Amino acid sequence: MSLRWSFKLVLLIFSTNISQLRRLIFSAQNYIFKIHLKWLILKNIKIGNMSVYYHKFEVRWSDIDANRHLGNSTYVDYCSQTRMAFLNKNKIGLTQLNRWGVGPVMMHEKYSFFREIYADQTVYVGLEVASISEDGSIYQFVHKFYLPDGTHCATAEATGVWIDIMLRKITTPPEDIILVMNEFKSENVNVITRDFLKTLPFRPENVSPEIFK
């Protein structure tokens, strides 16, 4: 509580104005709550179903392409690293995944670019769950790229599944993973099924090996 609030409180205690004292205490509590709420948001504490995880990157020279801005492949790398950092942050990193015998696999990714990102800039990449199946086996992450001043530079959407490492097939992840995914659902999260994978834009089209000769 600020010195101004403390001074007013002392004056009111001595004036024994109970009604005004109560109003001041209520105002002070409201003020403290607002400050605490801002702190929670800045600390990325999960509130309801609107949580977003952010990972910070310092753009290196090796991240830049011939056009002297962030290369296309680097966007993919940043999204991948953000997802792994997200898992580690929530105590479901590689060590735990290996114990469970499951792993995350990307099936499709797409990107939209709005502003260039240059060497030596700081970038924050967000992660939120935009879609998820009821059993958690299929999911979509949305990644948004921001500069420190809030400038929105790019958005990526990544569709993935959890697989059984031994069987190499889609599987339902452990409850710990589902709980974490649910905490980071976007406000307008979609519920999807395995049929959703059939709607992805590309399908396998095998060809004769003779064409490579």
C-alpha positions as CSV (number, residue, x, y, z in Angstrom):
1,M,0.0,0.0,0.0
2,S,1.3,3.5,-0.9
3,L,2.2,6.2,1.6
4,R,-0.8,8.2,0.5
5,W,-3.1,5.3,1.4
6,S,-1.4,4.8,4.8
7,F,-1.6,8.5,5.7
8,K,-5.3,8.6,4.9
9,L,-5.9,5.4,6.9
10,V,-4.2,6.8,10.0
11,L,-6.2,10.1,9.8
12,L,-9.5,8.2,9.5
13,I,-8.7,5.9,12.4
14,F,-8.2,8.9,14.6
15,S,-11.3,10.6,13.3
16,T,-13.3,7.4,14.0
17,N,-15.3,7.8,10.8
18,I,-16.2,4.1,10.5
19,S,-18.2,4.5,7.3
20,Q,-15.5,6.3,5.5
21,L,-12.9,4.0,6.9
22,R,-14.7,1.0,5.4
23,R,-14.9,2.7,2.0
24,L,-11.1,3.5,2.1
25,I,-10.3,-0.1,3.0
26,F,-12.5,-1.4,0.2
27,S,-10.8,1.0,-2.3
28,A,-7.3,-0.1,-1.0
29,Q,-8.2,-3.8,-1.5
30,N,-9.5,-3.1,-5.0
31,Y,-6.3,-1.2,-5.8
32,I,-4.1,-4.1,-4.4
33,F,-6.1,-6.6,-6.4
34,K,-5.6,-4.7,-9.7
35,I,-1.8,-4.6,-9.0
36,H,-1.8,-8.3,-8.2
37,L,-3.7,-9.1,-11.4
38,K,-1.2,-7.2,-13.5
39,W,1.6,-9.1,-11.8
40,L,-0.1,-12.4,-12.5
41,I,-0.4,-11.6,-16.2
42,L,3.2,-10.4,-16.5
43,K,4.4,-13.6,-14.8
44,N,2.2,-15.7,-17.1
45,I,0.2,-17.3,-14.4
46,K,-2.6,-19.4,-15.8
47,I,-6.0,-17.6,-15.4
48,G,-9.0,-19.5,-16.7
49,N,-8.7,-20.8,-20.2
50,M,-7.0,-17.7,-21.7
51,S,-3.3,-18.5,-20.8
52,V,-0.6,-18.0,-23.3
53,Y,3.0,-19.2,-22.9
54,Y,5.8,-16.9,-24.2
55,H,9.4,-17.8,-24.9
56,K,12.0,-15.2,-25.5
57,F,14.6,-15.3,-28.3
58,E,17.6,-13.1,-29.1
59,V,18.0,-13.2,-32.8
60,R,21.4,-14.4,-33.8
61,W,23.4,-13.7,-37.0
62,S,22.9,-17.4,-37.9
63,D,19.2,-16.9,-37.8
64,I,19.3,-14.4,-40.7
65,D,19.0,-15.3,-44.4
66,A,20.3,-13.7,-47.5
67,N,17.7,-11.0,-47.3
68,R,19.1,-10.0,-43.9
69,H,15.9,-10.8,-42.0
70,L,14.8,-13.8,-40.0
71,G,14.9,-16.9,-42.3
72,N,11.9,-19.1,-43.0
73,S,13.5,-22.1,-41.5
74,T,14.3,-20.1,-38.3
75,Y,10.6,-19.4,-37.8
76,V,10.1,-23.2,-37.8
77,D,13.0,-23.6,-35.3
78,Y,11.6,-20.9,-33.0
79,C,8.2,-22.5,-32.9
80,S,9.7,-25.9,-32.2
81,Q,11.9,-24.6,-29.4
82,T,8.9,-22.7,-27.9
83,R,7.0,-25.9,-27.8
84,M,9.8,-27.8,-26.1
85,A,10.4,-25.0,-23.6
86,F,6.6,-25.0,-22.9
87,L,6.8,-28.7,-22.1
88,N,9.9,-28.3,-19.9
89,K,8.3,-25.4,-18.1
90,N,5.3,-27.6,-17.2
91,K,7.5,-30.5,-16.1
92,I,6.7,-32.7,-19.1
93,G,10.0,-32.4,-20.9
94,L,12.0,-35.1,-22.8
95,T,12.9,-37.1,-19.6
96,Q,9.3,-37.5,-18.6
97,L,8.1,-38.1,-22.1
98,N,10.6,-41.0,-22.4
99,R,9.3,-42.5,-19.2
100,W,5.8,-42.4,-20.6
101,G,6.9,-43.7,-24.0
102,V,5.1,-40.9,-25.9
103,G,6.3,-38.0,-28.1
104,P,4.8,-35.0,-30.0
105,V,4.8,-35.1,-33.8
106,M,3.9,-32.3,-36.1
107,M,1.6,-33.2,-39.0
108,H,1.2,-29.7,-40.7
109,E,2.4,-26.2,-40.2
110,K,1.5,-22.9,-41.9
111,Y,2.7,-19.4,-41.5
112,S,1.7,-15.8,-42.2
113,F,4.3,-13.0,-42.1
114,F,3.5,-9.3,-41.3
115,R,6.7,-7.5,-40.3
116,E,10.4,-8.3,-40.8
117,I,12.5,-9.4,-37.9
118,Y,16.2,-8.5,-37.9
119,A,19.5,-9.6,-36.3
120,D,20.0,-8.6,-32.7
121,Q,16.3,-8.0,-32.0
122,T,14.4,-9.6,-29.2
123,V,11.4,-11.7,-30.2
124,Y,8.7,-13.3,-28.0
125,V,7.0,-16.4,-29.5
126,G,3.6,-17.3,-27.9
127,L,1.9,-20.6,-27.6
128,E,-1.7,-21.4,-27.1
129,V,-3.9,-24.4,-27.8
130,A,-6.3,-23.5,-30.6
131,S,-7.8,-27.0,-31.1
132,I,-7.7,-30.3,-29.3
133,S,-9.4,-33.7,-29.4
134,E,-11.4,-34.9,-26.5
135,D,-8.7,-37.5,-25.6
136,G,-5.9,-35.0,-26.2
137,S,-4.2,-37.1,-28.9
138,I,-4.6,-34.4,-31.7
139,Y,-4.0,-30.7,-31.1
140,Q,-3.3,-27.4,-32.8
141,F,-0.9,-24.8,-31.5
142,V,-1.0,-21.2,-32.5
143,H,2.3,-19.3,-32.3
144,K,2.4,-15.5,-32.5
145,F,5.7,-13.6,-33.0
146,Y,6.0,-10.3,-31.2
147,L,8.7,-7.6,-30.7
148,P,9.1,-6.2,-27.2
149,D,6.9,-3.2,-28.0
150,G,4.0,-5.5,-28.9
151,T,4.4,-5.4,-32.7
152,H,2.9,-8.6,-34.2
153,C,5.3,-9.9,-36.8
154,A,4.0,-13.3,-37.7
155,T,1.6,-16.1,-36.8
156,A,2.0,-19.8,-37.2
157,E,-0.4,-22.7,-36.8
158,A,1.0,-26.2,-36.1
159,T,-1.1,-29.3,-36.1
160,G,0.3,-32.3,-34.2
161,V,-0.4,-35.6,-32.6
162,W,0.9,-37.6,-29.7
163,I,2.4,-41.0,-30.7
164,D,3.4,-44.1,-28.9
165,I,7.2,-44.2,-29.4
166,M,7.4,-48.0,-29.7
167,L,4.3,-48.6,-31.9
168,R,4.8,-45.3,-33.9
169,K,1.0,-44.7,-33.9
170,I,-1.2,-42.0,-32.5
171,T,-2.0,-42.5,-28.9
172,T,-3.8,-40.9,-26.0
173,P,-1.3,-39.0,-23.9
174,P,-1.0,-39.3,-20.1
175,E,-3.4,-37.2,-18.0
176,D,-0.6,-34.9,-16.9
177,I,-0.2,-33.8,-20.5
178,I,-3.9,-33.3,-21.0
179,L,-4.2,-31.2,-17.9
180,V,-1.4,-28.9,-19.1
181,M,-2.9,-28.6,-22.6
182,N,-6.3,-27.7,-21.1
183,E,-4.8,-24.9,-19.0
184,F,-3.4,-23.3,-22.2
185,K,-6.6,-23.5,-24.4
186,S,-7.4,-20.4,-26.3
187,E,-10.6,-18.5,-25.6
188,N,-12.3,-20.0,-28.7
189,V,-10.7,-23.4,-28.6
190,N,-12.1,-26.0,-31.1
191,V,-12.8,-29.7,-30.3
192,I,-11.5,-31.9,-33.2
193,T,-11.5,-35.6,-34.0
194,R,-9.2,-37.8,-36.1
195,D,-11.3,-37.0,-39.1
196,F,-9.8,-33.5,-38.8
197,L,-6.5,-34.9,-40.0
198,K,-8.2,-35.8,-43.3
199,T,-8.9,-32.2,-44.0
200,L,-5.3,-31.2,-44.0
201,P,-4.4,-29.7,-47.5
202,F,-1.9,-32.4,-48.6
203,R,-2.3,-36.2,-48.9
204,P,0.5,-38.8,-49.8
205,E,0.8,-39.5,-53.5
206,N,3.3,-42.2,-54.2
207,V,5.1,-42.4,-57.5
208,S,7.0,-45.0,-59.5
209,P,10.7,-45.1,-58.6
210,E,11.4,-45.2,-62.3
211,I,11.0,-41.5,-62.6
212,F,14.2,-40.9,-60.6
213,K,16.3,-42.9,-63.1
